[in-house]
Each structure stands twice: as structure tokens, then as C-alpha cells.
């Protein structure tokens, strides 16, 4: 009808994002707090070699509280666990993804 | 806090504004969308302030719309503007009062270009001579018409019949000021307060009793941009920028928006209808929008003019909630007294009017 549409802003509004879910996930897998965002997980990821899946990006989305984008990312992980093996900081990424899935699945607002 | 140099720093945000004897350069789109604003500007200057200002029927577009849309080359724009300088020179004026911020930006850009590249000025003088047999002098003073209202704001205040205050509560009206990008972002030193501390409209609002809201996206562009609206597919970019501003200002519950740019006034007014139709969002109370005024309309209200003589019926967003707040006595039947019967457009589905 209009020939154009309102573009969703890329601005990250921390006042609007619900960071309680992020805090809950961090409590379940606290090792993410020591992540240095080196990207080794993304580099070794099997799914990432075949799809645009990016674990480091997923972690950033989680920290920012951007769950809508995070939901679509989570389904691409094959849970092979190679990311956890290569992580120089010992972050248990496989468990993080499992806990994130569980938490978002249990939240009625964030059904996968 | 170091304050020793603050006066000197603030001086860089001031500008010289001629006190009298102006040659008036009208805007293309304001005459269509806010037709009474320029008339009111002339009335205020000539009748209220007893100034000499000449409204020349031979003046044309500055070609700004075509220039910023990459349709015509700079030389053509420069020659058209040089003709305006020639008309002004022939009539014996030296001070230019410009209604449109894009024209203001273009005239300034041209003068700055000629300062650094005198050979360009010589070339344009030659082109103008070949095309029209005219010659011109460089204006002594270049001011946007909002600068001139700002310059005379205290005198207007002395003649005011109304204040920018809520008639019921006595509280200052909350005002969003919005300066056009081409007013102070091209050449910040040519705009009062520059791009960082816009003061041209704020000064008027404060003098006339209102309170300006300093909201997060205050300095953000309205999204107008010539290439955005000329190409339909790009208009989403324009409306999204306006929406960003509305979303940012809405929590402060502004009573109205005032702008000194033809495009900003138009789009911030009309996009409120579009946003309401597209996603059902309205930014005023009770389903109304936030009224958008030009600074002449705001000055006209302060001076006690009839709202419908100011052309406020031409706005998309209804101004009645604002008029009621200010305690202005207006005639409802007179709002569309010049409208032909059966020629009223359909009412919007979402936005209250």
C-alpha cells in the first residue's frame, strides 16, 4: 500500500531490554563471564562452517539482552562441543547453549 | 570548572544579524505546505517591528531540491543564486533574509566556495552576464528568517498578547525545538548555537514563556533528506528517522514541536499520520499527535493572531489541543471557512483530528 515501510532501529536500548533472562543464564553457566571474545569457538564451529551461525555473536546478543535474534541462532547449533574443547578460557559453551535453550524455552515470551 | 574562556568559546556560536533593510528570499515548499508562515513573517517585520523588507516577485527557486538530488550541476545552482544577488543589488539592498534552511545552506556554501576559489566566482559572474546581462554585489549580511525573529524576540515579547504557558496550570509549555540540518550542520558557525547547542528557536521559546525539552535525540535529523523522499522505496528511511525522534521525545510529553526548516516542519507533521496508519502509534494524548509549528506560527500565536489566519488548519496534526492549553479563543466553524463544501479528505483511521 505504501511502497515503503518503517525500518526497525538498530539502536540497543538497555533500558528496554530485559536483562533478567541474561542474568539467569549467567547464573546457570557463570564461566561465560571470563570469555575474552577471541572467536576460537566460532572458528572451530562445524555448524558455523556450513551456516552463518556465529557463537561469538550469539554471546554478544545474550549479553545485550537481544533474545529475538538469539532464538533464531540457537537452533543452528549441533551440540558437538568442539567450541568447548578449543576455548582458551575454559568456557563451557556447549552447556551455555543448552541452558540458554532451556531458559528461553521455559519463558513463554521466548518460545523457540 | 574552567570558565575563563567560556565567553570566548560561546562567541564562536554567535552570528551577526542585520537590524533592518532586508531582501526576502522565499522558500519553494513552505508556500505550499505552510502558506501563511511567510506572510506572517512579513507582517511581523513590517507592521509589528516597522522594518523594511522587500518581497520580490521576480525571485525564483534556489534549485536546492534539484541540487541536493544530483539532478543539476553546482554551476547552474550558483548562477541562479547569483541572479538573486543581482536582483537584490539592483534594488539597493545588502542584507538577505532567507526563508528556507536549504537555501540558507546553499547561499552560505556558495559564498564560502567563492571565498576559497575566487576563480569560481569569476566564472559564475561571466555565466550570469552571458545569460541575463546582470551583475551583482556579495550580500553584506546573510540571515535565515528565524535568525531575524530571534534577533527581535524581546521586542516581540514586549508586544505579546499571549505567553507559551498552560492557561490552566500556569506552567510553561513543554516545547521540542528542531533546527534544520542545513541551518547549522553544514556551517555550524553560521547558526546561532551551532549544531551542538541550537539556540535560535530555544531563545524564542524561553523569551516567550515556554520551556525547551532537551531530549536524547534532540539533534537528530528529521529524516527528510531530498533523496529519501523523492524515491518512494527510500521513504522508509525518512519516516524511520522521524519515528526515532518521536519515540525519544514522547516520554517528556511535549506540548508542541517548533522547527525552522520547511522540510522538517512538513515531515514531522505528516509522518505522524503515516506512523499512526502504519503501526497505530500516536504521540499526543488521547490519540492526537504532537502539533508542529513553524517559528512564525509560534510568534503569531504569541502576538495574538487568529490561529486560522496563521494557517494552522493546514497542518495534518490538529492544533486544537495546544490552542486549548494556551487558552486561545478560536472559532471551530472558521477553521475550514475557505474550504469548498464536499471537498474534505477522509478522516485518518488512527490519528485523531
Interface residues (C-beta under 8 A of the other chain):
Chain A: X2 X3 X4 X5 X6 X7 X9 X11
Chain B: X232 X233 X234 X235 X236 X237 X239 X240 X243 X244 X274 X275 X278 X279
